[in-house]
């Protein structure tokens, strides 16, 4: 869903939006390529390659402190809004949202971060994974649904900024990790 950084009006942008993801390769302002993945089976990932006439400048990324603060604030704001939205049970099934969240976090925690990743970046990525798991469980309903159309709209409006904040926090953490890697190579002569 985040369209920042997509080269407008290109076949790559159209395909990336349809797939929900894409990768740009090259230097900003110069011609480059865009890659869009398509899952074709349990062990098959196909990449479609697009020529991109001019790569856009990378959007500004938050620093680690800003990313961490913004995510905490977004979680607090969303929680305050969501607690005021009346919900009703769906089909009578009882689910344990905490267990579903723990399962989602366990699925996301199967990856490991490089040891060179700054501790604060790891903490932000872990927090983003936890918030993402909560959002995934909330999107599935976890046995509760908004009691009216206006409540459903309010719920979606409360969650949307949180999704954007999680994405921005992850981007900030990855940008900090890349910068730390570049700094490390400069100081070690690599």
HELIX and SHEET records of a PDB file:
HELIX    1   1 UNK A   11  UNK A   19  1                                   9    
HELIX    2   2 UNK A   64  UNK A   83  1                                  20    
HELIX    3   3 UNK A   97  UNK A  108  1                                  12    
HELIX    4   4 UNK A  119  UNK A  140  1                                  22    
HELIX    5   5 UNK A  149  UNK A  188  1                                  40    
SHEET    1   A 3 UNK A  23  UNK A  25  0                                        
SHEET    2   A 3 UNK A  32  UNK A  41 -1                                        
SHEET    3   A 3 UNK A  44  UNK A  52 -1                                        
SHEET    1   B 2 UNK A  87  UNK A  89  0                                        
SHEET    2   B 2 UNK A 144  UNK A 146 -1                                        
END                                                                             
